[in-house]
Amino acid sequence: MGFPEAVRTALSKYAVFEGRSGRPEYWYFTLFNYSLYALAYIVSAFIVPQVGVIPYLVIVVALIVPALAVGVRRFHDIDRSGWWWLIGLVPFVGGFLLVAWFCKPSMPGENRFGRLPVR
């Protein structure tokens, strides 16, 4: 799965918290998110400072749900509950665990959350 396909897939499943998402879909969508955040910040801070943080906030609000959804589906892909997102609230350790789990390969075959996503 390439970058455009991963972003298109994640956005087409805007608020779908069921099923599974592979590593490429999660990481490409995360790269897409952070790229848009950076662009919105640059526009807000330097290009059109009169509008303040409005462009940045619009991007964050628009992409928070699909970002959470693709993360939950990524947890499902490694056979964990989506509630493990909350481990990120634990200082220091939580963020490292999230990155480590999101880097894990997909669980082969079918698990309790469905079939392996098509690559």
Buried (B, 14 or more C-beta within 10 A) or exposed (E): BEEEEBBBBBBEBEEBBEBBBBBBBBBBBBEBBEEBBEBBBEBBEEEEEEEEEEBBEEBBEEBEEBBBBBBBBBBBBBEBEBEBBEBBEEEEEBEEBBEEBBEEEBBEEEBEBEEBBEE
